[in-house]
Structures are given as structure tokens and as C-alpha cells.
Amino acid sequence: MNGSWSKISLLFLLVIALVGTLMRLSTFLKLPLAYDHLLHAHSHTAFQGWVYTAMMLLLANLFLSKEQIQSGRYAFQFKLTVVVIVGVLVSFALQGYGLYSIICSTLFQVLNYWFIFRFFKDVRLLPNSLPLRWVKTGLWLGLLSTLAPFAIGALSAKGLGGSEAYNSAVYFFLHFQYNGWFQFVALGIFFKWLEMDSVNFDAQKARQFYALFTISIIPAYLLSLLGMSFGRAVWVPAAIAALLQMAGLLIFSRMIVGGARAWFSTKNKWVRAFLWFAVGSFILKYILQFLSVFPPIQAVAFAGRNLIIGYLHLCLLGVITCFFIALFFEMKWLDLRKATKIGSALFLIGFLATEVLLGTSGMGWGSALLPLLLFSGVMALGILLFVTGPFVKFLEKH
């Protein structure tokens, strides 16, 4: 499981970018595949193909020894997971939720459980450092999120698809994936990076940050329910969770400014660019969650589909993807050649433009169908250059 395996993760990132662009294209052209089927393929491959496989590689390489990786058969786990995710992609694209896609999704969860419990076994004798606490908590939250698909399936079988109960189960899954599993594991990897680079930061503030985010993560699920008919009944605990998160965010910001700013300046400009995008997206994400507590904001946020998509992309592309790409460059899993530099610029431009367009159109300030298609294609082209960099060496000669 060396760095070259990260190209597989990036290939999945390219696939979801191409599928996303194809979905934008469906507004202008009739496609042979149903839009809803493509949407399911897009989201499942984003979670499982890109984020999950990248996390597997990073966690194994940063927290485990080579002997543990070999004895735990992590390489075999990874290969099996890739095969299953290809099945997830194809089955969802062709049939949406159906027999084959459910089989593939179930197989993925079995492999996910294998990885998590094996990882817990291998790190049990390690000191319970701050990075490892973040990671362990994130993995437990990931396990918690896997309860939701059972509820979603049961509600669908009873003909309650689209009901508030059904949507609450969907939001449960998304919350504990995006804000739980993805976020906590990424923060654990971030603090591990600081630890490996011997960065001096306020350890007490870091522990406070962890405590506030851990305490608030379960009640913060209620923030997703504020747009429901019963939203007023959960407003108080949701507001408390949002305040705890803002307190944690303030501590994190002071810690970054106080201890890690000098560390940022030592990095390559492209690593810095992706890190700043990740940190900026992280801060904006929690500010938006806090603002969603206020009723006038709720009325806009929960009514605009493009605003919801923009928020989800802010989490997945802005926070997680930008952070992972920065780390891929740092670990030399991605080479800083001319092709990847151009790809980096295209990706960041495409991401920023689509976020602005989703935000403005979600607020009702004009239609952005064609620009969204164009800038989605720009992002996909940027990722293509990450994946195919070795095949475009001719760019370096010009």
C-alpha cells in the first residue's frame, strides 16, 4: 500500500467529477441513463470510492507499521473494496436502488466493518494521542452512520419514501458521514501531520477543540431537522450544539494563528493553496451551520436545492478533498509537475466558481445552468491532470 495506490482514489474522484458534469449536461441533452440513477452513483462513489479509499491509505500509512499493514491484510482489503466500489458505481448508474446495488452496498459495509475493527485492533497498544482520539471517534461515528440505511430501507418498504421520517434518516446518515466520520478522521490526520512536522501548538486548546466538537456532534444532528414541521421542538438543543461548535471553531482558529501559521509558510505554494482552501471551507462550513439556527436563514437554506448542494460540496470538495490533495502533494503521492500544477489551478477555480454559482442561484439571483456545467467541466479537467500527469509530460517542454 504505497503512494502509487492513491492514483486509484484519484481515479474515483475523476469518475465522480465526470458523472457530476454529466448530470449538469442532462439539463441540455437527453441522456441514456436516468438522472436519479446517476445521482446515486455520484454520491455513493464520492463517499466510498474517493473519501473512503483515500482515508484507508492515509490511516494505514500514517498510523500503522509496515508489519501491521501486511499482517492485517490491508492491501487485500483495499483491492476487494475497489472491486466492490466499481460494482456500486455501475449498479447504481444502471438501476438506481435495486437488487445489485443493494448487494454491492452491503458488501462494501462488510469490508468497512472489517477495516475499522482491524484498525482498532492494530492501534490498541499505541498511546491515545490527540490525532488517534480524533480518528477513533470518527470511525465510531462512521459505524453509527451505518444504522441509517436500515431505517431508510424499512421506511421505503412501507411506502414512506420522501416523508419527514425518511428524510430524517437520510440526514442522520449524511450528518454522521460528513460532520462525523469524514470530519473527525480528517482532523485526526491533520493533527498527525502537525505532530510529524514537530509543530508547536497549544495542546490545551487542541484538547478543548476536540472536547467541544465531540460533545456537540450528536445534538448537532438536530440542525439538519430545523426545516422539518417539528423543527421548533428541537431548536434549543440544536442551538446549543451550534454554539459549542462555534466555541470550538474559535479555539481552532486561535490555535492555527498562534502555532501553525509559521508551519503553513514552510510549505510549497500549492500545498499552502489547498490547505488554505480546506481551512477556509472548514470555517465557513461551521459558520453556515450556526447561521442555520436563525429562522430567517432557515427559510432560505432549507428551501433552495442549490444551496444544499453547495453546502455538501463545501464539505466534500472544500474541506476533505482540498485537504487530502494537499497531503498527497506533501507525501509525494502527487508530483509537483507542470500538469498537476495546471490541474490544481483548474480544480480550485472550478470549485470556487461552482460554489459561488450554487450560492447565488440558490438565493434566486438568476439561473446558472450553463456556467455550472462549464465550471464542473473545468474541475473534472483539473482532476484528469492529477490522474494522467505522467501522460502529459509534453506540457513540461513548453
Buried (B, 14 or more C-beta within 10 A) or exposed (E): BEEEBBBBBBBBBBBBBBBBBBBBEBEEEEEEBBEEBBBBBBBBBBBBBBBBBBBBBBBBBBBBEEEBBEEBEBBEBBBBBBEBBBBBBBBBBBBBBEEBBBBBBEBBBEBBEBBBEBBEEBBEEEEEBBBBBBBBBBBBBBBBBBEBBEBBEEBBEEEBBEEEBBBBBBBBBBBBBBBBBBBBBBBBBBBBBBBEEEBEBBEEBBEBBBBBBBBBBBBBBBBBBBBBEEBEEBBEBBBBBBBBBBBBBBBBBEBBEEBBEEBBEEBEEBBBBBBBBBBBBBBBBBBBBBBBBEEEBBEBBBEBEBBBBBBBBBBBBBBBBBBBBBBBBBBEBBBBBBBBBBBBBBBBBBBBBBBBBBBBBBEEEEEBEEBBBBBBBBBBBBBBBBBBBEEBEEEEEE
